[in-house]
Amino acid sequence: MSTNAIRQGAAGAWVPDDKSFGARLALVRQHMGWNAKEAALACGLPAQSWRNWEAGGRCRDQEAAARQISARVGCDYLWLFTGEIIPTQVETPASVSDTQSLTAHTGEHMYT
């Protein structure tokens, strides 16, 4: 992983840094188990560009590159492009009191 993709955590421990496009690329590449040349080839991009971006170089069309890479590797496009993570809404099961109320009202159990 590029040294740009590591930052100092609590008590001196390292944590991955995903604040830059290049750092996120390094994380994607490492997750896939590829070197920079393999990552670029798998994503249909020039290896020199991939290496340059990881090293902090500017990507002329970061949006298009992020779309292409995320489509090839299955990572979240928005995270790769911007670093943002949008939490998904998780449905929670009915609470116990809701279940008891439903059972009392209908005479049926929700989970039968």
C-alpha positions in Angstrom: 0.0 0.0 0.0 1.2 3.5 -0.8 2.5 5.5 2.2 -0.2 8.1 1.3 -2.8 5.5 2.3 -1.7 5.2 5.9 -2.3 7.7 8.8 -1.6 7.7 12.5 -4.3 6.3 14.7 -4.8 6.1 18.4 -1.8 5.1 20.5 0.5 5.3 17.4 -1.2 2.5 15.5 -1.7 2.9 11.8 -5.0 3.0 10.1 -5.9 3.2 6.4 -6.4 6.7 5.1 -9.1 7.1 2.5 -9.1 10.9 2.3 -7.6 11.1 -1.2 -8.6 9.4 -4.5 -5.1 7.9 -4.7 -5.4 6.5 -1.2 -8.8 4.9 -2.0 -7.3 3.4 -5.2 -4.5 1.8 -3.1 -7.1 0.4 -0.7 -9.1 -1.0 -3.6 -6.0 -2.5 -5.2 -4.9 -4.1 -2.0 -8.4 -5.5 -1.3 -8.3 -7.2 -4.7 -4.8 -8.5 -4.1 -3.4 -6.7 -7.2 -0.3 -4.7 -7.9 -0.7 -1.4 -9.7 -0.2 -2.9 -13.1 -2.7 -5.7 -12.5 -5.3 -3.2 -11.1 -5.0 -0.9 -14.1 -5.2 -3.8 -16.5 -8.3 -5.2 -14.8 -10.0 -1.8 -14.8 -9.0 -0.9 -18.4 -6.7 2.0 -17.4 -3.1 2.8 -18.2 -0.8 1.4 -15.4 1.2 4.7 -15.4 -1.9 6.6 -14.7 -2.9 4.3 -11.8 0.5 4.6 -10.3 0.5 8.4 -10.7 -3.0 8.7 -9.0 -1.9 6.5 -6.1 1.1 8.7 -5.6 -1.1 11.8 -5.4 -1.1 12.9 -9.0 -4.2 14.6 -10.4 -6.7 12.5 -12.4 -8.2 14.6 -15.3 -11.6 12.9 -15.1 -11.8 11.4 -11.7 -15.5 10.8 -12.0 -15.2 8.7 -15.1 -12.3 6.8 -13.7 -14.2 6.1 -10.4 -17.2 4.9 -12.4 -15.1 2.6 -14.5 -13.1 1.2 -11.5 -16.2 0.7 -9.3 -18.0 -1.1 -12.1 -15.1 -3.5 -12.6 -14.3 -4.2 -8.9 -17.7 -3.8 -7.3 -16.7 -1.1 -4.8 -19.0 1.8 -3.9 -18.8 4.4 -6.6 -19.6 7.4 -4.3 -16.9 6.3 -1.8 -14.3 5.9 -4.5 -15.1 9.2 -6.1 -15.7 11.4 -3.1 -14.7 9.4 0.0 -18.2 9.7 1.4 -20.2 6.8 2.7 -24.0 7.0 2.6 -25.4 4.6 5.2 -28.1 2.4 4.0 -31.4 2.4 5.9 -31.8 -0.9 7.7 -35.3 -2.0 8.6 -35.7 -3.2 12.1 -38.1 -5.9 13.2 -41.2 -4.8 15.1 -40.5 -4.2 18.8 -41.8 -6.6 21.4 -44.5 -4.2 22.4 -45.6 -3.9 18.7 -45.7 -7.7 18.4 -47.6 -8.1 21.6 -50.1 -5.4 20.6 -50.6 -7.1 17.2 -51.0 -10.5 18.8 -53.5 -9.1 21.3 -55.4 -7.3 18.6 -55.6 -10.0 15.9 -55.1 -13.1 18.0 -52.3 -14.2 15.6 -48.5 -14.4 16.1 -46.3 -12.5 13.7 -43.7 -15.2 13.5 -45.5 -18.5 13.1 
